[in-house]
Amino acid sequence: MVFGQCLLVQSPAVAAAACSRSSARATQSPQRGLVLPSLRKVVDSRVIHHTPSLSEAVRCNATVLPTPPVVSAPAPAMLTPAETYEKIVQGGIKKANTSASKTFIMAIVGGMFISFGALLALSVGFSCPGMLESNVGAQKILLGMFGLPFGLFLVMNTGVELFTGNTALLTAAVLEGKATTAQLTKNWICSYFGNFVGALLCVWCINTAGLTATANPAIGVATAKTSLTFMQAFIRGILANWLVCVAVWMATAASSMSGKVLGIFIPISSFVAMGFEHSIANMFFIPFGITCGAGMTMAGFCASNLIPVTLGNIVGGAFCLATMNSLFFGKLGGN
């Protein structure tokens, strides 16, 4: 029996030569040192005209090199605008298919998260009377940096419900034909009142815990917000939620935690510093101010601030972000 000692190589010609020489040495006559002609012919014919298979290579004691691992390309730092819009639509579909009870409970948590951010704003930015008198710009920067960006960051990274963001996500899903108006209505109602319950629950917790050192700033904020005209509150509501939904858009587009933080921080801190109005934040600011002694009622708060700001927030999310981007990247634009 003949045992070859071939190496598996990439070139068939080299393989032929190697196996031919090895077979020739193995089949030499010990007396005459000659290669048996018939066997040499068979070996030459097989090697020259046939590339060794894996099993043949193993029989020839060949070394089979492992296949190099496939290295996947790293994920992009941000999605393209068109990809981000598709992801926004998918988020709207998921929320549309969530049950009313689950949406309501998740919205309670979302309302508390935004209230935490509002309380932080009262504790830091609104508690600098000296800075407010001497350097208004610096006080507004401080107010924007510490507070509501923290609240939205909690909402976005825990997956709970926020009415103002849902005005964009659910509208996008409806515009693309992936959700119904009934589903949109269910989500908006459950998330809105769930956020309200969460904000009022946070007001109760803060008062019960005795954390009322921010009483004076809270009274001032509540008084200023309820002194706006209907149109002023409405327009400020549009501008605020447009930027809130841009923050949601940018956080959705980012693939890293740092990218999400930056995407949330810039729009939210900017809208707070510019004095725009956010309905869910006001569900904490003004009731807390009322419990601290602001001279107004809950009915007065709803009529003078909450209703016009809510309507403005709906326009900012549903039209300025969802409808415009459907026109740019979705069904309304024929894409």
KOLMAR-626945 format. One record per residue (C-alpha): residue in one letter; x, y, z. Coordinates in steps of 0.2 Angstrom, whole numbers, plus 5000, padded with zeros to 4 digits. Each point is the difference from the previous one (the first is absolute). Last residue first. Layout:
<nodes>
AXYZ;...
</nodes>
This chain:
<nodes>
N479452894995;G498550094992;G500350155011;L498449975011;K500549825001;G501750035008;F501750095000;F499750184997;L498150015001;S500049885014;N501350105008;M498950165000;T498549905006;A500949935015;L501150155005;C499150164998;F498349924999;A499749875013;G501350065012;G499950195000;V498150004996;I499749885015;N501150105011;G499050164996;L498449925004;T500849945017;V500650185003;P498350084997;I499249875012;L501350005014;N500250195001;S498550125003;A498649875001;C500949865009;F500950115012;G498450095004;A499149845003;M501449945012;T499850165010;M501150165001;G500950105013;A501649915002;G500249935017;C501249855000;T498649884995;I499750114985;G501850014995;F500049815000;P498550004989;I500850124988;F501749924998;F499549825000;M498650004986;N501150144992;A501349874996;I498749894991;S499450154990;H501750074994;E500150194998;F501450104992;G501150115010;M501650014989;A501149925013;V498749855001;F500049984981;S501950005000;S500349885014;I498849884991;P500750024983;I501849975005;F499849875014;I499049874991;G501249974985;L501550025011;V499449865012;K499549894985;G501750024993;S500849965016;M499049845002;S500449944982;S499049974985;A499350174997;A498550024988;T498749975014;A500850135011;M500050124986;W498149974996;V499650015019;A500950175001;V499250064984;C498349955009;V500450115015;L500650144988;W498350004991;N499249975017;A500650175006;L499750104985;I498249954999;G499750035018;R500750174999;I498850044986;F498549945011;A500650085016;Q500250174991;M498349984991;F499149965016;T500850155009;L501349965013;S499850045018;T499849825005;K501849964996;A500750155010;T498949965016;A500649825000;V501850044998;G499950135014;I499249885012;A501249864996;P501550125002;N499350045018;A499649825004;T501749934995;A500449955018;T498449895000;L500849835001;G499049955015;A499849824995;T498150024999;N500150154989;I501249924988;C499049845000;W498450094997;V500750104985;C500749844993;L498349925000;L499350154991;A501449984987;G499649814998;V498150034999;F500350134986;N501249884991;G498649875001;F498750124994;Y501150044984;S500649834997;C498349925001;I499150134989;W501450014987;N500249814999;K498149974998;T499950144987;L501449944990;Q499349825000;A498350074994;T500950104987;T500749844993;A501849944999;K501249944986;G499250114986;E501650114998;L499150155007;V499349905014;A501749945006;A500750184998;T498650075011;L500349875013;L501950045001;A499750195000;T498750035013;N500749865009;G501550115005;T498950125009;F499049865008;L501449925009;E500049815002;V501449895008;G501449924990;T501350025014;N501350094990;M498950134992;V499050045016;L501650025011;F500850114987;L498450104999;G500150045018;F501950045000;P499850124986;L498650085010;G501050055014;F501850075001;M500750064983;G498550124996;L499950095016;L501950025001;I500050074982;K498550125006;Q501050065015;A501550034990;G499050114988;V499150095014;N501650065008;S499850125014;E498249995006;L499849824995;M501749965007;G499550075017;P498349914999;C500849834997;S498749875005;F499149984983;G501549924992;V500549885014;S498649935011;L498650064989;A500849914985;L500349855010;L498250005004;A499550014982;G501249854996;F499249895014;S498350064993;I500549934982;F500449835009;M498450005009;G499050034985;G500949864991;V499649885014;I498250054999;A500149974981;M500649835002;I498449965011;F498950084987;T500849914985;K499949835009;S498150035003;A499750064982;S500849854992;T501650034989;N499749974982;A500050194996;K501650025010;K500949864989;I499450084984;G500650175006;G501749935003;Q500149934983;V499550174993;I501450085009;K501249864994;E499550044982;Y500350195003;T501749965007;E500449904984;A499550154989;P501050125011;T501549894999;L500449905015;M501450065012;A501749935006;P499949874987;A500249825006;P501749924998;A500349894985;S500049825003;V501649905001;V499849824993;P501249885008;P501449924990;T499649834994;P501149875009;L501549944990;V499949814995;T501749925003;A500349854989;N500349825006;C499749934983;R498449915006;V499450175007;A500450084983;E499049874992;S498550035011;L500150184997;S500049984981;P501649994990;T499950104983;H499949884986;H500950004983;I501850015005;V499849905016;R499049854993;S501049984984;D501750015009;V499449875012;V499449894987;K501550014989;R501249985015;L499049845004;S500249934983;P501950054999;L500549925016;V501450125005;L501749935001;G501349985014;R500549834994;Q499949895016;P498950115011;S498850034985;Q499450185001;T498150025004;A500250125015;R501350114992;A498850024984;S498550045011;S500950145009;R500750074984;S498250004992;C499250075015;A501150155000;A499950034982;A498249984999;A499750125015;V501150134992;A499049994984;P498450005009;S500550175008;Q499250035017;V501049885010;L499549845010;L501649915004;C500349824995;Q500749865010;G499449854989;F499749835008;V500149864987;M499449825004;
</nodes>
